[in-house]
Amino acid sequence: FADLQMVGCICCRIEGLADDASPEPADIHHRLSGGRRIGHGETLPLCAWHHRGANLTPLREDQLEILRGPSLAKNKRAFVEKYGTELQLQEMANQHLERLKKRAAA
């Protein structure tokens, strides 16, 4: 999971709110199937807002949604429409991770 922390929130990256130099701190979201975790390898990094809908700012939630986009916990349909499926986001996060690892090894 520590490796995914290097990527930071994948949705914040999509929004242009984070990058390699300043990744948004992330929770690790486990993908589910039938309400059960698929496995520890089936994870993606999401910040507190995108993952749990936790508002850690002085903004109202409607303002935060405009600024940062929808939360998976609060509006899964809008979240998937904007960012793609959890599997697509996991694949994107893994691509970022591989790129970061190659850069670190060089």
C-alpha positions, 0 to 999 in steps of 0.5 A: 500500500505504501507504493500507492501512497506515492501516487496519491489520489488518482482523481486529484491527479485527473482534476489537475489538483495533484502531480508527482511533485505534490501528490494528494495524500490518499486512503487505500480503497479496496475494490469490491465484488458483491459487497466483498473485498476482491483482494489486497492487490485490487486497490486504488489510492483516493483522498479522503474526499474522493474515497469517503466524502470526508470534508477536511476543508472549511468549504461547504460540501457543494463547493467542495464537489464543484472544486474537487469533483464527486465523491465515491461514497456520496455519489457513485454514479457521478463519480464513475461518469466523471472518472471511470470505473474503479478498475480503470482508476486502478489501472491508471494508478498502477501506470503512474506507480510504474512510471514513478518506480522507473524514475526513482530507479534511474 
